[in-house]
Amino acid sequence: MRAAIDAARAAAEMGEVPVGAVIVRNGAVIATAANAPRRLSDPTAHAEMLAIRAAAQALGRDRLEDCDLWVTLEPCAMCAGAIAHARIARVYYAAADPKGGAVEHGPRVFGQPTCHHRPEVYSGIGEGEAAALLKDFFAARR
């Protein structure tokens, strides 16, 4: 989670919402990404999406069934869908997102009967630090 929080901090420094994601395989980091929708002019450039793309490219395959995703914020519906399609084994996230999250809030994507893959989910890891980054980021803009 430390690498994901560091990526989130870097995103904030670039004016992006501070979310970072890391994909790990066999204990090794294979992809790290930070939110970049504004920088890339791409509404799908969430940290999770960028990390999934980078990991798939690095491994040369679309299925990441032997990989874990570490992310600083509960994934949204778009990212949860991509996680399921990539067949990621486990998702570890720091801060809950009652408004936009889609794992344990909102649509609860992995609990839907139409979801073909359900990763193991672990929440609250590094929650305090990740939530503080988000809170400080938005407080500075209000």
N, C-alpha and C positions, 0 to 999 in steps of 0.2 A: 504493500500500500504506500510505502514511502515514495517509491518512484512515481506512482500515480499522483500523489499529493504534490510532488515537485513539478510534475507536468502541469497540474492545475494552477500552481503558482505562476508558472511561465505564461500560461494562457492569460491570466489576469494582468500580467505586465504588458501584454500586447493588446489589452482592451477587450479580450474575449471573456465570456462567462467562465469562471475558473473550475473547469472539469478536466480531469486527466484520467487516462486509461492505460493499462499495461496488460499485455498477454504473455503468459508464462507457459512454457512447455518443459516438462521434466526438470523443474526448478530453475530454468534459465529464461531470462526475459528475451522474447523474440520480437516484440513490438511495443513501442511507447508512443502515445499520441496525446495531444491536448485539443480542446475545442478550437475550431477555426472557421466557423461559418462566415464571419465578417471578413477575415483576412483572405479567405478563398472565394468569397462571394458564392457560397454553396450552403444552402440550408440543411443539407444532409451531412455536413462536415462536423458532426459531433465526435467527441473523443473516442467513443466506442467504435463508431463506424470507421474512423481512420485507422484505429488499432487493428480492427478485424481485417481491413483491406491490406494493411502492411504485413500482418501475420500470414495471411493467405498467399500473398506474393512471396514472402520469404520462404514459405514451405512448398510453394508450387502446387497448392491444392485448395479447393474451396471448403473442405471439411476440416474443422479444427477440433475434432472429438477428443483429442488428447491434450487440450489446452484449457487454461483457466483465464478468466478475465477479472482483473482488479480495476475498479472504477470508483471515483470519489463521490458520485451521486447516483442514486437509484436510476436505472435506465428508463428512458421514455418508451412509448409504444414502438416507434421506428427502430430504435436500438434493440429492444427486446425481440422484435421480429428477426432482425439480423443475427442476433445471438442464437436464436432457435435454428435458423437456416444454416448457420455455420456449425451447428452441433457442438458448441462450446460445452465442456463438461461441467464446469463450476463457475459461478459468478459471485464475487465478493464485492460488496459495495459499502461505502462509508456512510454518507448521509441519506436519510430518507427524503423523498420528494412527494409529499402528500398531494400537491397540485398537478405535477406533470409526470410523476413516476408511473410505471406500468407493470412493475414486478409485484410489489406488495401493496400497491395503491392503484386507484383508477381501474383500468381494464384487467389487471392481473393476467397479462398475456400468457404466461406459462401454465396457468390453471384452466385455460380454455380448452374445450374438447377438440378444437380445430388446430391446436398447437401440436406439431408432430414431434417436437423434442423439448424436453423439460430439463434444464440444467439444475444441479444442486445450487441453492442460493443461500448465502450467508451475508447478513447485514450488520451494520454498526461498527465495523472495523475501521478505526481512525475517524469515527463520526465527528467528534468534537472539533478537531482541526479542520476537516473538510467543510463542516457547517460554518465555522468561523470565517473561512476564506470566502465563502459565498455571501455571508451576511455583510462582511466588510466591503466586498466588491459592490454590492447593491446599495449599501448605505452611502458610499462615496458618490453614487450617481443620483441620489435623491435630493 
